Amino acid sequence: FGLRHEQQHPVSLRGKTCSARQSGKMRFSAQRSASISQADKGSDLAGSPGNQAFSAAPTPLRSRSSLGGSRARASSVSVPGCVQPTGGDAAGAFDEQACRVCFGVIDADGNGSVSKLELVDAVYRDRKIWNFVFQGLQDDDTAPSPMSDEQSFDAVDAIFGAMAGGRPRVALAEFAAYFRQRAASKGTRGIPDLQAVFRRLDADGNGSVSKLELLAAVQKDRLVASFMFPGLDGSRVMGDERSFDSVSAAFDTIAGGKRRIEYVDFDRHFRKSESPVWSRVAPQDAAADRRRRTGKRVLVIGLGFGREHNLQQSMVLGQSGFEVYWCEDLPEPSQFAFPSVVQMEKLRAAIARVQPEVLVAASMGGAYMVGAWVFGLWKGPSLMINAHPSLTQLPLNVPMVLAHGANDEVFPRHRPELENLIATGGSRCFLYYSGNSGQIAPGAFTRIGDQHQMQSLTVHDCLPSLVDGLLSTEGPEAHMIRSWRHRRSQERLEAENWLGYTTERLRCCWVSPGRKGADRQKLFEVHRGSEEFSKIAAIFKAASPEPSDYELPPQAAWDRTGILKIERVENGQQEAGSARPYCEAIRKALRAQGLTFEPGVHTCWAFHGTGPDPNIVESIISDPVAGFQPLTCGSHNKSLWGPGAYFARDAQYVAEGNFSTTISAGGGRRMLLCLLTLGIPCVGDATHTGVLPYRQKPHRYNSSVDSLSSPEIYAVQHPGAAYPAYVITFV
């Protein structure tokens, strides 16, 4: 296979303890963990990720395919006697000693790990434990106990869930990491704050909140309004239709189809992100990412990861904010088998000493990850880059990301094989697949998938985001989809938030009689001086915070594009009879898979070209059933990512790719701004035939994208998945 031999730095590991994630009799020792030196928390990796070098391409637009950049060596070295960490920030005011003492008190049977029952019992028995767990929210003797107050019990239950990540017991490493992150995240909404807000919402004190209670609380309580809806004037919620719709949509999102919100729903929803999802404004903040990752220990199996040969991946991970440790100088195992017990000893010692929260491997190092599972050394969150030949089945219910490229020249595997492999692991496993587009000419692709070094992991914060997803309560796939919002500018997100992410919200702007859209007239011009016009123009002209992966002219050229006219589409039959029912069907399908449907995450705004035929626009907007017929569509009649109706994240892609219609001698052209219901997308494939792969049987993926890290092209296969909301005429 043309494998290369990587030079490794020697490292000597000591220690006999192992994580509570490990199965059987192997438990983490709280006493021994106290001996882990602060010297183990060393220096950062130096340098910066290399910049991409791109090559020109003709229309249809092609991706920037080659990655180059800095080859400077990282400054981190392996120190004999320990596993050297890289990255990570100080934990702020976190009291390590107090944390260890509390853990010892909670660990009633002294076995080095605590169960949910032990945590609840300790909080019930010991007021000092209560104060530590709730971080000063209720530090007096009158605070209710979790055995007498339902909301307090739910809060303790939620805290344990956040620490355990689905496991039955929590070791000191997870316990400390949770409270270390809480201490480092001052000013963000923590679980105790959520409990206090929920009490203010629950006016009748029955443990659940109705939509009326939420509206009343937002109207009367400034604390509630500012916490849940920053920037919204709560006092006007019953008099302003958009404010009312925002609160109503938030209730529906949190409740997940139920008539009342319980604390567990409220807590689960807010723990998904630091900002409320219905605010729709969540630009990427590198400093916030580093703070959130502080104290999270990542152990990298050095063999095959490539600090020498794939420096960019090492630099991206080392500079992300995690505490990154390296287990190096491992002997190379047989190509198609996992290592022997003797070869596994060094990794076993590293896991015991570091107590990582995520284990990472790449290339030949994947054999050691398989060995760690087989020998029972590791059952925690795992990221494997390149599917090793010895990997034939995943451990059940272990959070797992398998990253693989379509052009892997060392470990070639076909996509269906990888999809079958990922299905063996359960619902918290995610296949990050970087695939090729279809061919626009023999040997010519618009986008080329990864080779063995998986360069796509080094851009768009992709590799750190995959680690984030493994540590999140919602799982790696849901977390990755949520991160796509970071690929849109702050201004665009604010404009999208104003428009809303549901077709019901769109009707607020309709001017047809009764806002029913039932007349023959379907197009209504938007007044140029209106706020609606300015928001649509902002979405149309917006530039992505990061360079496009396709060859587009400079943003300055696009800034000179002028909008001649914006027309609103009011087709009540299409909205109520196709788009809305499909959205509800996706909501139910996600609920059946244990996911919560969220407008703005599972729906999005995108642009569609109107093709060479000027009658296409009229056909799409006036059809009483569905404007798009996905199975007869494609990209210039070529199936680049499989069959479906194609949409672009950015208007510039549609314009520069000549997908829009010229309607006048003066050069006026038109495109559609559409609201899509994506559900859970997979990366597209030219070989798809209209039926997408299974996600969790019997549920299939709902749409396709061109990239799982930063999608710029969407393909939908159902007529109800796209509603044409606006026609934009530009020059």
N, C-alpha and C positions, 0 to 999 in steps of 0.2 A: 504493500500500500504506500510505499514511499515515506514511511514514518521517519521523523527526525529524532535524534537523541538530544535532549535538552540538558544542559549543565545545571546541576542543582547545588545549592549551598548547604553544607552540613548543618544539622541541628540536633541537639541532644535533648530528649524529652524525659521528664520524670513525672511520677504521680500515678496513683492507682485508682482514682475515683472516676466515675462516669455519670452521664446525665440521666435525669429522671425520664428523659425521652426514651432511654434505652429500655429494652424489654427484659422480662424475666427478673432475676434476682439482682441485677446491676443497678445500683441506686447512687445518686449524688450524695456525697458526704459533706454536710454543712460544716463540720469541724475542720476537715482537711481544706475546704475551700477558703477558709480564713487565711491560709498560708500563701495563697496566690498573691504574689508581690505586685505592687504598683509599677514595678519595673517592667511588668509585662505589657504596659500600656504605652508603648514607645512612639516613635516618630511617624510622620506622615510620608506617604509617597510623594516625591517631588515631581515637578514638571506639570504639563497640561496635556489633555488629549490632543492628538494630532488633528489638523484640519483636513477636511475632505478636498480632494482634487477631482474636478469634474471635467468631463469631455462633452463637447457640443453634440447636439443631435437634432435631426429635422422633425417636423411635425408628422404624424402624431407625436406628442411630447414624450420624450424618453427620460429615463432616470439618470441621475448622476451616478455613474457606476463604479468608479474607482476610488479607493480610499488610500490616502497617503498620510503625510504629516510627520511630526517629530519622532525621532528615534532616540531621544535622550534617555539615558538610563535612569531608573528610579533610584532614589537615595536609600530606600529601605533595604536593610540587610538582615539575614538571619543570625541571631545571637546564640552561641552555644549555651545550652542549658535552659532555653525557654523558646516559646513561639512568639515571634516578634509581631506586635500589632502595628497596623498603619491606619491613619485616619482617626476620626472621632474627636469630639470636643470634651471639655471638662463638663462634669455633671452638675455644675452649679452648686446649690446649697444642699445637695443630697447628703444625708447622714448615713454613711455606710454602716457604722457600728450599730446605730439604732435599728437599722433594717435587719442586721444579723440577729440582734437580740430578740426582736419581734418574731422573726422566723423561728428561732429556737423555742419561743413560748408557744407559738401556734403548732409546731411539730410535736404534738403530744406523745406520739409513740417513738420519737427519736430516730426514725428510719431515714432521715435526710430529705424527705419530701412531704408535702402537705396535700390533703384532699380538700374538697369543697366543704365537707362536714367539719373538718378540723378548723377551717377558717371561720365558718359561721359560729361554731362553738366558742372559739377564742374571742371573737368580737362580742359575743353575748356575755361571756364571763368577765372580760377584762377591759375596763374603760380605757386604759392606755393603748391597748391594741385597737380599740375603736378609733381613738384619736389619730393613731398613726395611719390606719387604713383609709380614713376619711379626710386626712390631711387638714384638720382644723375646722372643718365645716361645722361640726357639732362637738364642741369640746367641753361641754358641761355635763353635770350628772343627770340633767333632765332629758338628755337626748334619748329617743326611743331605741330599744334594742331590736335586732333583726328578728327576734322570735316573737315580738309583740306588735311589730309594725310591718305591714306587707311591703311598702315601698322601700324600707330599709333593707329588708331581706332581698328584694329584687336588686338593690344596688350592690350588696355583697355578692350576690350571684353573678352580676354583670362584671364586677371586678375580677372575680375568679376566672370567668370566661375569657376576659382580656388577657390575663396572665397565662392561662393554660393553653389557649389556642386549640381547644377540642380534646386535649389530653385529660386523663382522670386525675393526675397528680401534678404538682408544681414543685420544681426544685428551687434551691436558693438562687440560682442564676436567673431563672425567669422571674422570681419574686422581686429580686433586687433590680433587674432591668426595667420592670414595670414602674416601680416607684422612682427609679432614677430618671426615667423619661418624664414622669409626671413633674418631678422637681425641675427638670430642664425646660419644661414647657409652660413657664409662668405666663399668665395672661391668656392662655388658651382655655377652651371649654373642657373641663374634666368631668368625670362621672359625678363627683359630689355636686358640682354646679348644676348638672342636669337634674339631679334629684331635687335641688332647691327650686329650680324653675318649674319642674313638674308639679310640685306642691302648690305653687301659685296658680297653675293652670287648673288644677283639680278643685274647683270651687266647692263642690258638695262633699269632698273628701271620701269618695267611694272607690278610689283607686284607679279610675279610668276617666278619660276626657272625651267629651263629645265635640262635634264641630262647633256647636253653639258656644260651648265653654271656651274653646280656643279663640273664637272671634271676640267674645266678651273680654277675655284676658288681654288680647292684643290691643283692644280699644281702650281699656282702662288702666293697664299696667305698663308703664314705660320700660321697666326692666325686662319684662317678657318680650315686648315689641322689639327692643334694641338687641336682645339676645338672639331671637329667632329670625328677625327680619331687619337687619341693619340697613338704614337708609329709608325705611318705610315709615310714614307717619301713621302710627296706629290709631290715633284719635279719629282719623278719617275713614277707617276701614269699612264702616257701614254706609258711607256716603260716596265713596269712590269705587267705581266698578273694578278697576284694575287692582287696587289694593285688596278688595274683597276676593277677587279671583286668585290672587297670589296666596292668600291665607287658606282659601278653600283647597287649592291645588296642593299646598304643603300638607294639609290634613290628610288628603287622599294618599299622598306618597308615604307618609309615616304609617298610616293605618293599614295600608296594603289591602284595601277592599273591605275592611271591617268598619262597623259603625262607630266604634269607640277606640281610642288609643290607650293602651296600657303602658306602664312604665317601661317594660322590656322593649316595646316597640320604639318608644321615644329614645331610650338609651342606645339601642342597636343602630338606629338611623343616624344619630349624631356622632357616634364613634367611627362612622365610615369616613368622615372628613372633618377638617377643622372649621370649615365654613358651611353654612346651610346650603344644600344643593339647589334649593329653589332661588337662591340669590343669583345663581348662574355666573358669579364672578369669582373665578379661582385661578388667576394666572400663576404660572410656575414661579416659585420663590426658592432659589438655591439655598439661601440662608435658613429658611424654614425647613427645607428638606434635611439639612445637616442637623438642625436641632432635634428633629423628629427621630433621626437615626442615631443620635448620641447614645452610647452605652449598648448598642446592639452589636453583639459579637458574631463575626462571620469567620469561619475557618475554611481556608482554601487549601485543597490538596494540590501541592505545587507541581507534581508530575503532570506534564501536559498542559498546564494552564498557561505557561508561556511568559513569565516575567522577562525572559530573554528574547523570545521569538514573537510574542504578541503583546508588546508592551502597552498598547492602548487599553486593552481590557483591564490590565493590572492597574494602570493609572486611573481609569474611570472609577473602578471600585474603590481604590485607596483614597481618592479625593472626594468620595460621596458623603462622608460623615460617619460611616460605620467604623467600628473597631475591627480591623482586618488582620487576621493571624494566618501564618503560612506553615503548613506541614511539608517540609521539603526533604530532599535526599532519600526519597523512597525508591526501592528497587523496581525496575520495570518488569511487570508481570508478563505472562504469556498473552499474546495478542487477543485471543478469543476466550480467555478464562479470567476469573477474578483471582486475586492473590491468595497465597497460602496463609495459614495461621501465623507462621513466623514473619512473613512479609507484612502482615496487618498490625504487628505489635506497635510499631511507631505511630501509626494513625490512632490506634486504641489509646495510647498514652496521650496523644495530642488532644483528643476529644475529652479525655478525663481531666486534663489540666485546664484547657481553655473554657470548657462548658459552653460551646457555641450555641447560638440560636438558629443559625443556618449553616449548612455544609455545602460547599461549592466545589465542583470538579469540572474538568474539561479534558477532551481528547483521551489519552491513555490513563489519565487520572480517574476516568469514569469507572475503571475496573476496581479501584479501591472503594468507590462509593457502593458499587454492587456488593463487594466483599463486606463492607460495614453493615449492610442490610442482612446479608446471609448469616454472618456470625453474631448478629444481635447487638452490634456495637452502637448502632444509630438508628433511630426511628423518628427523627425530627424533620423539620422543613429542609428540603434538598433541592439544589439547582445543578442539573447536569447539562453542560454544554457539549454537544456532539453525542449522539446515542452510541455508546460503546457496544461492540459486537456481543459482549457477554450479557448485555441487558436484554432479557427476554420477557420479564414480567416485573411490574412495580409492586412494592409493598403496599398492602391495602390500607387506605385511609391515612396515608402519610402525605402531608402537603408537598407537592412536587412540581417543578418546572423542568421540562425537557426542551432544550433549545437545539434546533437542527436546521441546516441549510439545504436547499434543493440541489446545490452543486457541491456538496461535501465530497471531496476527492479522496479522503482517507477512509471514512466510514460511510460509504454510500448506502442510503436506505430510501425506499420509495415512501411517498406520503401515506398511502393506505396502511402500510406496515406500521408506521409511527402512530397513526390514529388508533389502530387496534391495540398497540402497546400502551398508549396513554389511558385507554379505557379500562385496563386491568387494575388501575390504581385507585379509582373512586372519584368522587365529585370535586375534590380539592386539587386535582392534577390538571396541568395546563401544558399544551403543546405550543410552544412558540416556534412557528415555522416561517422561514423566510423563503418564499417561492419565486419562481419566474413568472412573468406575464406570458400571455400568448404571443405568437410571432406576428409582427406586422408585415414582414417579408422573410424569406428563408434566412434563418440565422439572426434576425433582427428582433430584439425584444425592447419593450418600453421600460421594463424594469427587470433587473437580474437579481436572483436570490443569492444567499450567502454561500461561500465556500467553507472549508473547514475552520478557518479562523473567525468566522461569523462577525464581520465588520459592523453589521447593523446594531450589534449590542453596544457599540462604543458611541453612538449618537443618540440624540433625543432622550438622554438620561435613561436609556433602555435597560442596561444591566442593573443599575441600582433600583430601578422601578420593579424589576422582577423579584429582587430580594425583598423590597417593600411589600410586594403582593404576597409573598410567602409568609410574612409576619402579620399581615392584616387579617382581621376577622372575616372579611368577605371573600378571601381567597385570591390567588394571583390573577386569574382571568378577569374577574370583575374589577379588580384594582387596575389592571392594565387598560381596560375600556374607559374607566373613569379618568385615567391620566391623559387621555386624548384631548381633553379640554385644555390642557396646558399648551397644546399646539395652536391655540387661538389667542389673539391679542386681547388685552384688557378691554379696549374700546369695543371690539366685536362682541365679547361676552356680555358687556353691559347693554349693547343694542339688542342682542338676542334675548336677554332677560326681559327687556321691555316688551318685545313681541310675544314672548311666551313660547312654550315648547309643546303645546297641545292645540288641536284644531278648535276645541271649545274656546280656548283663550283668543284665538284669531277672530272669532265672531264678534268680539268686543269692538272691533274697528269697522265692522260691516255697516253699510248705509242702505242696503236694500230694504224694502218694506218688512218690518218685523225682524230684521236681520236673519231672514230665512233663506235668502239666496234662491228663491223659487221662480224669479221672473226670467224672461228670455235674455235680458241683459246680464252678462256675467262679469264684464270688466268695468271697473269704476276707477277713474283717475285719482291718484293721491295728491293732495294739494302740496305744492313745492315748499311752502313755508311751514308745513305741519311737522310735529315731532315724529309722526309715523314716517314721513319721507326721510327725515334726517337719520333715523335709525336704520332704515333699509339701505340708504346710501353708505352708512358706516360699515355695514356688513359687506356690501358690494366692493368698496374700496379698501377693505382691511388687508393689511399685510400680516403674514404669519410671523410670530416672534423668532422663528428659525428659518433658515433657507429651505426652499422647496427641494424635494428629491428629484424634481423634474427640471428640465432646462426651460427657464422662463426669463424674459427680459428683466432688466433692473426695475425695482419698485418705482423709481422716479418716472419711468415711461408710463407705467400703469396709473400713476397719480394724475397724469394729464388726461385720462379718459373722462369724458363728460357724460352725465346722465341727462337724457332728453326728456324722459317721461317714466313714471312708475304707475302701473295699474294694478289694482287689487282684484283678485279673482274671488267671486262670491258664488260658489256652486254648492248650494245646500244639499242637493241630492248626493253629490259625490262625497261631500264631507260626512254627512250623517249615514249614508248607506254603504260607504266603502272604507274611508280612512278611519273613522271612529271605531267601527266594529273590529277592524283589523288590529288597531291599537289595543283594544280591550282583550282580544284573543291573545296577543303577545303578553299582556299583563298577567293573564291567567296561566299561560305556559311558564313564565318565569317563576310565578308563585309555586307552581308544581315542582320546580327544580330547586326550591329553597331560596329564591332570589326575590328582591323587591324591585318592582318596576319604577324607574325614576325618569321623569321627563327631563331632557337635557343631558342625560347619560345614555338612555336607550332610545331617545329621539334626538334629532339634530337638524340644523339648517344646512342646505347644500344647493348647488346650482346645476341646472340642466340646459344643455344646448338645444336649440330648436331646429337644427339641421338645415338642409338646403331648401326644403319645401316651405314656403311662407304660410301654407295652410295648416302646418302641424300644430302651431300654437292654438289656433281656433279649435282644432280637433281635441286637443288635450284639455282645454279649459271648459269646453261646452259639453263634454261627454257626461251623461247623467249617472253613469255607473262608476267608471274609472278612467282617468285621463291617460294613464300609462298602461301599456301592454308589454310587460317585462320579457316574456318568453319569445317575443318577436323583435326585441331590441338588441342593441349591442353597441360597441364603439366603432363607428363607421362600418357597421356590418361585420366587424371582426370580434370574436369572442376572446378578449384579452384576459379577462378574469372570470370567464364562465358566462352563461346566459343571464340576461337581466337588463333592467333599465339602469343606465349609468349616470352617476352624479359626481360632481367635483366639490371638494371642500371650499375651494377658492374660485371666485369669479374669473380671475386672471387666467386660470388654466383653460376654462371654457372659451374665453375670447382668443387667446393666443393659439389654441389648438384648432381654430376655425370650426368650432362646433355650433356657432350661432348664426342666425339668418340675417342677411342684408335685406332690408325692406324698402330702402329708398335710394335715389341716385346720390344723395348726400352722404351715404355711408352709414346711415342709422342701422343698428343691429339689435337683435332681441335675444334675451335669455330668460329663463324661469328661475325664480327663487322658491324652493320647495321645502316643505317640512316632511322629513323622513322618519319612519318608525323602523329603526335598525334592529331592535332586540339585542341578541347576542350574535355578533358577526364572526365569521371565520375568514382566513385569508383565501382569496379567490383562486381559481385554477381553471385554465382553458379547457381542461378535460371534464369539468363538471357538466352535467347534462340537464340541469334544472332542479335536481334533487341534491341538496347540500348534505354534507356528512352529518353523522349523529354527534350530538354533544353529550347527552345522557339519554340512552334509549328509554322511552320511545321518542325523545325530543331531539329535533335536529337544529342546526344553526339556522338563524333567521335571515341572514344577509351576508354579503361578501365585501371585503375590503382589499386594497392592494398591499397593505402593510399592517402588521399588528403592533408596531411601535408608534407610527405616525401616519395614519391613513389619510390619503388625499383623494382617493377614488372610492366611491361606494357603488355597489350593485345590489338592487333589490329584485326579488323574484316573484313578489305578490303585487297585484294591481293596487291593493289598498295601502301599500307601504309608503306611498308618496302622494302628498297633496300639493298641487301647484298653487301656491299662495299669491305670488306676485309675478307680473311680467315687467321686465326692466328693458327699456329702449335706451341704447347708449351709442356713443360715437368716439 
